[in-house]
Amino acid sequence: MELDALAGGYTLPASWYADPSVLLREQECIFKRTWQYVGRFDEASEPGSYFVSRAGDVPVVVVRDRDGTLRGFVNVCRHRAAEIVQGAGRRETLQCHYHAWTYGLDGSLRSAPRSEREAVFDKDELSLLPVSVDAWGPFLFVNPDPEAAPLADSLCDLPDRVATAGVDVESLRFHLRSESLVEANWKVVCENFLECYHCAVAHPSFSSVIDVSPDAYKLEIGATFSSQYGPVRERWTGAFDPQGEVARGQFHFLWPNIVVNIAPGRPNLAIGPIVPAGPERTARFLDYFVAPDASDEWVEQLLTFDDQVGREDRGLVESVQRGLRSRMVERGRLMPKSEQLIADFQQKVAAALA
């Protein structure tokens, strides 16, 4: 039924953007089966180093064991489900802060206080639950499915497109992580990213640098990711200097929720997930990487430019969420040419939940 409505150019129903039961289905059918960006390779590069993150609503910990093997686990104690570790650092073991159940860096249960007093207690059956871990250059991903297909199957030719743009991801240096909470359903946030139909109206600073006219701004749909390409205006204006090795902006969306932004100018890349934090709340972070020799002034220009767009987008998506919550318009009507990436995204969501 939903796929038929979407094929006719209509949106998902408004209820799908606020109903807790829909979010539960999305967590099970989408986020527990897909690759999620969680952090940087250098955060777990030395034996004993670890950091925590989330894949949808699944707490995860990524750790480098004593033999140098990169591993990922559900960061949930097998005793009574406390999150085992927090933050990042280096450890010899992973010890739960609740009752001190202690796990090796390979996930095996090493000790549980008072377990020797129990008639039956098999430590071998109580190892941490594994998750899949994989990398694209300095970018680490996890998939809650331990039998997941390789990350490369999802990335397809995305790394090649990024390289062709003039960005060598291995040579970039990490600059900072930006985090935010948005009062809108995760799908609203994704859909806002997936079109620039609103850019000329809502993003004057962006549109003064990037040509957002329909004949110049290109959209492409792939099996696992979609892309937007925006050339620099011949007569650009603004405080952000788009001149450099990267000739045009690239804005990629890796199903189901990962954005990869490349601004024109010096080599740069920002990557991060759009994660549901409730039916009407979304948690986001973006990790910014820049060329090693990019000047502090240029990087600051880029961040200010990006922050302006982000603040404008936040107002837009939170307005959309308030409108959806009213249920007065049960289905919207998409513009087939300008919003084709949204249509593709909504079809993927409906298919996953069908």
One Martini backbone bead per residue (centre of mass of N, CA, C, O) as a GRO file, in nm:
protein
  354
    1MET     BB    1   0.061   0.061  -0.024
    2GLU     BB    2   0.295   0.257   0.015
    3LEU     BB    3   0.433   0.209  -0.259
    4ASP     BB    4   0.195   0.312  -0.427
    5ALA     BB    5   0.189   0.602  -0.315
    6LEU     BB    6   0.483   0.672  -0.390
    7ALA     BB    7   0.451   0.623  -0.699
    8GLY     BB    8   0.239   0.879  -0.703
    9GLY     BB    9   0.409   1.118  -0.527
   10TYR     BB   10   0.383   1.052  -0.236
   11THR     BB   11   0.416   1.045   0.090
   12LEU     BB   12   0.454   0.964   0.379
   13PRO     BB   13   0.292   0.940   0.652
   14ALA     BB   14   0.271   1.139   0.926
   15SER     BB   15   0.275   0.909   1.146
   16TRP     BB   16   0.580   0.813   1.077
   17TYR     BB   17   0.696   1.090   1.244
   18ALA     BB   18   0.563   0.995   1.563
   19ASP     BB   19   0.550   0.690   1.593
   20PRO     BB   20   0.685   0.461   1.805
   21SER     BB   21   0.629   0.197   1.638
   22VAL     BB   22   0.788   0.280   1.389
   23LEU     BB   23   1.064   0.310   1.523
   24LEU     BB   24   1.092   0.018   1.613
   25ARG     BB   25   1.096  -0.095   1.324
   26GLU     BB   26   1.343   0.065   1.228
   27GLN     BB   27   1.546  -0.052   1.423
   28GLU     BB   28   1.511  -0.350   1.327
   29CYS     BB   29   1.503  -0.312   0.991
   30ILE     BB   30   1.756  -0.101   0.972
   31PHE     BB   31   1.979  -0.038   1.206
   32LYS     BB   32   2.040  -0.363   1.257
   33ARG     BB   33   2.135  -0.387   0.915
   34THR     BB   34   2.348  -0.146   0.909
   35TRP     BB   35   2.577   0.085   0.835
   36GLN     BB   36   2.772   0.280   1.080
   37TYR     BB   37   2.901   0.568   1.172
   38VAL     BB   38   3.142   0.618   1.465
   39GLY     BB   39   3.452   0.686   1.364
   40ARG     BB   40   3.796   0.668   1.414
   41PHE     BB   41   4.077   0.489   1.366
   42ASP     BB   42   4.259   0.648   1.588
   43GLU     BB   43   4.074   0.560   1.839
   44ALA     BB   44   4.171   0.235   1.758
   45SER     BB   45   4.511   0.179   1.714
   46GLU     BB   46   4.576   0.066   1.997
   47PRO     BB   47   4.629  -0.146   2.227
   48GLY     BB   48   4.332  -0.099   2.429
   49SER     BB   49   4.171   0.074   2.258
   50TYR     BB   50   3.869   0.283   2.289
   51PHE     BB   51   3.513   0.330   2.189
   52VAL     BB   52   3.199   0.483   2.190
   53SER     BB   53   2.864   0.418   2.054
   54ARG     BB   54   2.607   0.412   1.792
   55ALA     BB   55   2.344   0.192   1.641
   56GLY     BB   56   2.114   0.358   1.689
   57ASP     BB   57   2.006   0.181   1.985
   58VAL     BB   58   2.300   0.057   1.984
   59PRO     BB   59   2.542  -0.008   2.189
   60VAL     BB   60   2.894   0.052   2.128
   61VAL     BB   61   3.224  -0.108   2.104
   62VAL     BB   62   3.552  -0.015   2.012
   63VAL     BB   63   3.841  -0.240   1.979
   64ARG     BB   64   4.184  -0.308   2.056
   65ASP     BB   65   4.353  -0.570   2.089
   66ARG     BB   66   4.649  -0.723   2.182
   67ASP     BB   67   4.686  -0.825   1.865
   68GLY     BB   68   4.542  -0.581   1.682
   69THR     BB   69   4.241  -0.635   1.673
   70LEU     BB   70   3.948  -0.530   1.541
   71ARG     BB   71   3.659  -0.464   1.748
   72GLY     BB   72   3.302  -0.538   1.811
   73PHE     BB   73   3.043  -0.444   2.053
   74VAL     BB   74   2.800  -0.478   2.260
   75ASN     BB   75   2.744  -0.230   2.521
   76VAL     BB   76   2.632  -0.500   2.701
   77CYS     BB   77   2.568  -0.662   2.969
   78ARG     BB   78   2.500  -1.009   3.047
   79HIS     BB   79   2.352  -0.958   3.308
   80ARG     BB   80   2.171  -0.638   3.324
   81ALA     BB   81   2.238  -0.422   3.075
   82ALA     BB   82   2.467  -0.254   3.115
   83GLU     BB   83   2.681  -0.031   3.037
   84ILE     BB   84   3.010  -0.085   3.044
   85VAL     BB   85   3.128   0.160   2.883
   86GLN     BB   86   3.286   0.485   2.851
   87GLY     BB   87   3.394   0.660   2.605
   88ALA     BB   88   3.756   0.684   2.609
   89GLY     BB   89   4.066   0.477   2.565
   90ARG     BB   90   4.253   0.258   2.788
   91ARG     BB   91   4.255  -0.109   2.825
   92GLU     BB   92   4.265  -0.444   2.949
   93THR     BB   93   3.957  -0.424   3.011
   94LEU     BB   94   3.597  -0.485   3.039
   95GLN     BB   95   3.419  -0.313   3.296
   96CYS     BB   96   3.152  -0.315   3.479
   97HIS     BB   97   3.001  -0.058   3.686
   98TYR     BB   98   2.795  -0.237   3.851
   99HIS     BB   99   2.934  -0.567   3.901
  100ALA     BB  100   3.222  -0.633   3.762
  101TRP     BB  101   3.208  -0.744   3.502
  102THR     BB  102   3.468  -0.914   3.306
  103TYR     BB  103   3.627  -0.841   2.994
  104GLY     BB  104   3.782  -0.905   2.728
  105LEU     BB  105   3.900  -0.777   2.421
  106ASP     BB  106   3.744  -1.045   2.295
  107GLY     BB  107   3.461  -1.068   2.488
  108SER     BB  108   3.526  -1.241   2.716
  109LEU     BB  109   3.448  -1.384   3.011
  110ARG     BB  110   3.644  -1.363   3.305
  111SER     BB  111   3.451  -1.228   3.536
  112ALA     BB  112   3.221  -1.296   3.828
  113PRO     BB  113   3.107  -1.215   4.104
  114ARG     BB  114   3.014  -1.515   4.274
  115SER     BB  115   3.005  -1.749   4.058
  116GLU     BB  116   3.121  -1.986   4.247
  117ARG     BB  117   2.829  -2.010   4.405
  118GLU     BB  118   2.719  -2.140   4.157
  119ALA     BB  119   2.602  -2.426   4.015
  120VAL     BB  120   2.545  -2.257   3.739
  121PHE     BB  121   2.826  -2.128   3.533
  122ASP     BB  122   2.884  -2.014   3.195
  123LYS     BB  123   3.112  -1.811   3.052
  124ASP     BB  124   3.101  -1.902   2.745
  125GLU     BB  125   2.784  -1.789   2.724
  126LEU     BB  126   2.886  -1.462   2.815
  127SER     BB  127   2.965  -1.305   2.587
  128LEU     BB  128   2.997  -1.064   2.391
  129LEU     BB  129   2.831  -0.912   2.145
  130PRO     BB  130   2.884  -0.899   1.820
  131VAL     BB  131   3.012  -0.676   1.570
  132SER     BB  132   3.062  -0.520   1.287
  133VAL     BB  133   3.380  -0.416   1.135
  134ASP     BB  134   3.480  -0.125   0.938
  135ALA     BB  135   3.666   0.045   0.666
  136TRP     BB  136   3.726   0.388   0.538
  137GLY     BB  137   4.000   0.453   0.600
  138PRO     BB  138   3.943   0.672   0.877
  139PHE     BB  139   3.657   0.523   0.871
  140LEU     BB  140   3.426   0.395   1.102
  141PHE     BB  141   3.224   0.096   1.110
  142VAL     BB  142   2.904  -0.048   1.201
  143ASN     BB  143   2.724  -0.369   1.248
  144PRO     BB  144   2.495  -0.549   1.431
  145ASP     BB  145   2.557  -0.756   1.216
  146PRO     BB  146   2.786  -1.020   1.225
  147GLU     BB  147   2.693  -1.109   0.904
  148ALA     BB  148   2.773  -0.887   0.735
  149ALA     BB  149   2.839  -0.737   0.474
  150PRO     BB  150   3.058  -0.560   0.341
  151LEU     BB  151   3.109  -0.229   0.322
  152ALA     BB  152   3.175  -0.216   0.016
  153ASP     BB  153   2.880  -0.289  -0.075
  154SER     BB  154   2.775   0.000   0.015
  155LEU     BB  155   2.981   0.200  -0.114
  156CYS     BB  156   3.104   0.120  -0.368
  157ASP     BB  157   3.195   0.419  -0.556
  158LEU     BB  158   3.240   0.644  -0.344
  159PRO     BB  159   3.551   0.660  -0.308
  160ASP     BB  160   3.601   0.739  -0.607
  161ARG     BB  161   3.445   1.005  -0.607
  162VAL     BB  162   3.612   1.142  -0.392
  163ALA     BB  163   3.885   1.119  -0.534
  164THR     BB  164   3.797   1.270  -0.798
  165ALA     BB  165   3.750   1.545  -0.635
  166GLY     BB  166   4.038   1.571  -0.456
  167VAL     BB  167   4.017   1.341  -0.217
  168ASP     BB  168   4.240   1.219   0.030
  169VAL     BB  169   4.153   1.055   0.307
  170GLU     BB  170   4.439   0.970   0.423
  171SER     BB  171   4.550   1.286   0.437
  172LEU     BB  172   4.366   1.376   0.636
  173ARG     BB  173   4.268   1.586   0.907
  174PHE     BB  174   4.149   1.610   1.206
  175HIS     BB  175   3.948   1.861   1.370
  176LEU     BB  176   3.623   1.803   1.434
  177ARG     BB  177   3.325   1.775   1.640
  178SER     BB  178   2.977   1.798   1.569
  179GLU     BB  179   2.691   1.848   1.782
  180SER     BB  180   2.330   1.753   1.781
  181LEU     BB  181   1.987   1.851   1.845
  182VAL     BB  182   1.668   1.759   1.698
  183GLU     BB  183   1.315   1.846   1.667
  184ALA     BB  184   1.303   1.562   1.480
  185ASN     BB  185   1.268   1.338   1.265
  186TRP     BB  186   1.500   1.159   1.094
  187LYS     BB  187   1.358   1.177   0.812
  188VAL     BB  188   1.344   1.482   0.792
  189VAL     BB  189   1.649   1.526   0.793
  190CYS     BB  190   1.715   1.359   0.546
  191GLU     BB  191   1.524   1.505   0.342
  192ASN     BB  192   1.661   1.779   0.360
  193PHE     BB  193   1.935   1.678   0.245
  194LEU     BB  194   1.793   1.552  -0.039
  195GLU     BB  195   1.755   1.871  -0.102
  196CYS     BB  196   1.775   2.196  -0.307
  197TYR     BB  197   1.498   2.343  -0.342
  198HIS     BB  198   1.546   2.534  -0.073
  199CYS     BB  199   1.812   2.702  -0.106
  200ALA     BB  200   1.729   2.976  -0.240
  201VAL     BB  201   1.546   3.047   0.010
  202ALA     BB  202   1.713   2.935   0.290
  203HIS     BB  203   2.034   2.967   0.152
  204PRO     BB  204   2.205   3.238   0.076
  205SER     BB  205   2.504   3.164   0.132
  206PHE     BB  206   2.516   2.906  -0.034
  207SER     BB  207   2.392   3.037  -0.306
  208SER     BB  208   2.646   3.239  -0.343
  209VAL     BB  209   2.840   2.983  -0.418
  210ILE     BB  210   2.623   2.782  -0.514
  211ASP     BB  211   2.473   2.636  -0.787
  212VAL     BB  212   2.105   2.577  -0.758
  213SER     BB  213   2.018   2.534  -1.024
  214PRO     BB  214   1.862   2.284  -1.204
  215ASP     BB  215   2.093   2.276  -1.437
  216ALA     BB  216   2.350   2.257  -1.227
  217TYR     BB  217   2.216   2.077  -1.013
  218LYS     BB  218   2.296   1.746  -0.931
  219LEU     BB  219   2.130   1.423  -0.948
  220GLU     BB  220   2.185   1.092  -0.786
  221ILE     BB  221   2.098   0.745  -0.812
  222GLY     BB  222   2.155   0.464  -0.608
  223ALA     BB  223   2.150   0.169  -0.440
  224THR     BB  224   2.317   0.299  -0.162
  225PHE     BB  225   2.346   0.593  -0.294
  226SER     BB  226   2.342   0.948  -0.302
  227SER     BB  227   2.378   1.253  -0.513
  228GLN     BB  228   2.526   1.587  -0.500
  229TYR     BB  229   2.600   1.860  -0.738
  230GLY     BB  230   2.786   2.176  -0.687
  231PRO     BB  231   2.874   2.445  -0.841
  232VAL     BB  232   3.049   2.718  -0.878
  233ARG     BB  233   3.011   3.028  -0.909
  234GLU     BB  234   3.133   3.261  -1.115
  235ARG     BB  235   2.995   3.486  -0.901
  236TRP     BB  236   3.097   3.475  -0.610
  237THR     BB  237   2.996   3.512  -0.265
  238GLY     BB  238   3.159   3.571   0.038
  239ALA     BB  239   3.357   3.437   0.309
  240PHE     BB  240   3.385   3.185   0.134
  241ASP     BB  241   3.647   3.001  -0.021
  242PRO     BB  242   3.611   2.789  -0.324
  243GLN     BB  243   3.914   2.779  -0.391
  244GLY     BB  244   4.067   2.485  -0.546
  245GLU     BB  245   4.094   2.146  -0.586
  246VAL     BB  246   3.788   2.165  -0.533
  247ALA     BB  247   3.539   2.241  -0.770
  248ARG     BB  248   3.293   2.091  -0.616
  249GLY     BB  249   3.019   2.000  -0.464
  250GLN     BB  250   2.960   1.720  -0.236
  251PHE     BB  251   2.650   1.520  -0.155
  252HIS     BB  252   2.619   1.238   0.039
  253PHE     BB  253   2.398   0.936   0.077
  254LEU     BB  254   2.407   0.674   0.303
  255TRP     BB  255   2.247   0.410   0.358
  256PRO     BB  256   2.017   0.548   0.585
  257ASN     BB  257   2.216   0.808   0.752
  258ILE     BB  258   2.473   0.910   0.580
  259VAL     BB  259   2.691   1.183   0.557
  260VAL     BB  260   2.880   1.342   0.275
  261ASN     BB  261   3.085   1.628   0.280
  262ILE     BB  262   3.198   1.848   0.004
  263ALA     BB  263   3.369   2.124  -0.033
  264PRO     BB  264   3.482   2.370  -0.191
  265GLY     BB  265   3.838   2.375  -0.237
  266ARG     BB  266   3.985   2.248  -0.007
  267PRO     BB  267   4.045   1.963   0.122
  268ASN     BB  268   3.743   1.788   0.231
  269LEU     BB  269   3.546   1.630   0.509
  270ALA     BB  270   3.214   1.529   0.613
  271ILE     BB  271   3.098   1.293   0.869
  272GLY     BB  272   2.767   1.144   0.947
  273PRO     BB  273   2.494   1.074   1.145
  274ILE     BB  274   2.134   1.005   1.155
  275VAL     BB  275   1.979   0.973   1.478
  276PRO     BB  276   1.749   0.837   1.660
  277ALA     BB  277   1.607   0.984   1.987
  278GLY     BB  278   1.316   0.958   1.878
  279PRO     BB  279   1.029   1.026   1.715
  280GLU     BB  280   1.110   1.370   1.762
  281ARG     BB  281   1.430   1.300   1.763
  282THR     BB  282   1.774   1.407   1.676
  283ALA     BB  283   2.100   1.281   1.636
  284ARG     BB  284   2.415   1.452   1.571
  285PHE     BB  285   2.724   1.409   1.375
  286LEU     BB  286   3.038   1.573   1.272
  287ASP     BB  287   3.329   1.495   1.096
  288TYR     BB  288   3.615   1.692   1.042
  289PHE     BB  289   3.814   1.715   0.743
  290VAL     BB  290   4.147   1.825   0.640
  291ALA     BB  291   4.396   1.961   0.510
  292PRO     BB  292   4.708   1.988   0.640
  293ASP     BB  293   4.753   2.292   0.482
  294ALA     BB  294   4.518   2.424   0.592
  295SER     BB  295   4.411   2.704   0.698
  296ASP     BB  296   4.264   2.840   0.967
  297GLU     BB  297   4.095   3.043   0.811
  298TRP     BB  298   3.958   2.848   0.613
  299VAL     BB  299   3.832   2.657   0.820
  300GLU     BB  300   3.661   2.874   0.959
  301GLN     BB  301   3.494   2.943   0.712
  302LEU     BB  302   3.370   2.666   0.673
  303LEU     BB  303   3.231   2.638   0.951
  304THR     BB  304   3.057   2.892   0.930
  305PHE     BB  305   2.910   2.809   0.675
  306ASP     BB  306   2.793   2.540   0.789
  307ASP     BB  307   2.649   2.656   1.039
  308GLN     BB  308   2.446   2.829   0.892
  309VAL     BB  309   2.302   2.599   0.745
  310GLY     BB  310   2.229   2.435   0.998
  311ARG     BB  311   2.046   2.650   1.134
  312GLU     BB  312   1.845   2.666   0.903
  313ASP     BB  313   1.763   2.364   0.899
  314ARG     BB  314   1.652   2.341   1.182
  315GLY     BB  315   1.409   2.527   1.141
  316LEU     BB  316   1.278   2.360   0.916
  317VAL     BB  317   1.242   2.073   1.049
  318GLU     BB  318   1.082   2.173   1.297
  319SER     BB  319   0.847   2.278   1.130
  320VAL     BB  320   0.768   2.013   0.996
  321GLN     BB  321   0.708   1.858   1.258
  322ARG     BB  322   0.472   2.034   1.348
  323GLY     BB  323   0.301   1.973   1.098
  324LEU     BB  324   0.288   1.664   1.127
  325ARG     BB  325   0.161   1.656   1.416
  326SER     BB  326  -0.124   1.763   1.324
  327ARG     BB  327  -0.247   1.579   1.077
  328MET     BB  328  -0.369   1.763   0.837
  329VAL     BB  329  -0.137   1.637   0.652
  330GLU     BB  330  -0.096   1.315   0.561
  331ARG     BB  331   0.011   1.393   0.261
  332GLY     BB  332   0.244   1.470   0.050
  333ARG     BB  333   0.388   1.638  -0.249
  334LEU     BB  334   0.611   1.567  -0.476
  335MET     BB  335   0.890   1.663  -0.674
  336PRO     BB  336   1.016   1.460  -0.907
  337LYS     BB  337   1.280   1.620  -0.981
  338SER     BB  338   1.377   1.775  -0.709
  339GLU     BB  339   1.275   1.497  -0.514
  340GLN     BB  340   1.404   1.210  -0.590
  341LEU     BB  341   1.568   1.134  -0.331
  342ILE     BB  342   1.327   1.115  -0.145
  343ALA     BB  343   1.172   0.898  -0.292
  344ASP     BB  344   1.390   0.683  -0.260
  345PHE     BB  345   1.402   0.684   0.048
  346GLN     BB  346   1.101   0.614   0.103
  347GLN     BB  347   1.108   0.344  -0.045
  348LYS     BB  348   1.317   0.212   0.140
  349VAL     BB  349   1.161   0.232   0.399
  350ALA     BB  350   0.905   0.078   0.311
  351ALA     BB  351   1.052  -0.184   0.231
  352ALA     BB  352   1.179  -0.245   0.512
  353LEU     BB  353   0.879  -0.250   0.659
  354ALA     BB  354   0.707  -0.466   0.485
   0.00000   0.00000   0.00000
